[in-house]
C-alpha cells in the first residue's frame, strides 16, 4: 500500500469521543472513496454500530485484531451505512494463509 501522505490521525475514535467528532473528522477529508478506521473497544464497536444502524445505538462485537466493512452513504447526524462483513482474527489468519498458498 502506498500510504504516504494519506494517513490522518483524528480524535474521533478515542474512547470518550462522540459520533459528532468522528463525523466532522471524516467530513473534513471529503471527498474520499475509502477510509480505514482503526480504534479500540468498546468505543470502536459503538462507532461502527452507529454507522451501520443509522445512529440506532447498535454495538458491533468486534474482537481485538478483527476487521469489518461498513459501506456508508451519508455522514449526517443519522448516517446511512450497511455492515457488509465482520471477520474475527482467526478467520483473517486463515484467509492470509490461503492467499499465500495461491
Secondary structure, DSSP 8 states (H G I E B T S, - for coil): ---TTT----GGGSTT--HHHHHHHHHTT-S-S-------TTHHHHHHHHHHTTTS-------TT-EEEEEES--SSS--EEEEEEE-HHHHHHHHHHHHH-
